[in-house]
Amino acid sequence: MTIRSTYALDPATVNSLAALAKKLGVSKSEALRRAVRLAAGQDAGALEALVAIQGLAGLSSAAAGSWADRNRSERRAASLRREASSR
């Protein structure tokens, strides 16, 4: 069921909503629904918010884990290089 509503938004918010919708490849209405659901769910905790953001970005758990692993390896390598150069 869909309920049509009218809201007054400032131009910057309208532009942000349009950009978000384009980035996600969805309508502005769908982008707004997702943003509201995300904002409403943030009270549930940081992990749930992260999962919601990953879902909005189209990241699967496996892709997010892979990114985290690569990022962790890169940080460790940079730290080792810094330590070696300071000796």
N, C-alpha and C positions, 0 to 999 in steps of 0.2 A: 504494500500500500504506500502511496506517495502523497504527501501533504504539501501543497504549494504554499509558499510563504514569501513575503516581501521584507527585505531588510535594507537599511541604509548603510552603505559602506563608503569609506573615504577612498579617493582615487588610488592611493598607495596600496591599500588592502585589495582593491579590485585587480590592480596590476600583479600583485603577488599571487593572488588566487589564479589568475590566468596563466602566469608562468608555472605555477605548481601543476595545474591541470595539463599543460603542454608537456612538462617534464615527465609526468606520470602516464601520459597518453590516455587521459580520461576527460570526461566533461567537467566543467567548473562545479556543477552540482555534486558529482562524485568526489572531486577533490575536497570540497567543503565537508561532505559527509565523513570522509576519512580523517580530515583534520579535527573535526569535532569528536569523533570516536577516539582518536589518539589523545586529545587533550583530556577527555573524560577518563581515560584509562591511566593517565599518569599518576593518579593517586594510588594506584595499585602497587607501584614500586618501580625502581629503576630498571630491573630486568624486564618486566612486562613492557615498559616504554621502549626499551631497546628492541625487543622482539617486534613490537608494532612498527617502529621506524624501519626495521629491516624488511618487514612485509610491504610497507609503502614503497620502499626502494626496489622491491622485487628481488631481494636477497633471500636465497634459501639458507637454511641452517648450515648446510654443507659449504656453500659459497662464503658465508660469513666466517665460518671456522677456518677455511682455507686462507682467507684474507688475514685473519688474526694470526695464524701461524706464520705467514710470510712477513707480516709486520713485526712480529716478535723476533724473528730471525734477523731481520734488517736492523732492528734496534740493538740487538746483542752484538752484531758485527760492528756497528758504528761505535759502540761502547768499547769493544776490544781494540779497535783502531785508535781511539782517543787515549786509552790507557797505554798502549804501546808507544804512541808518539810523545807522551809526557815523561817517559823514562829516560 
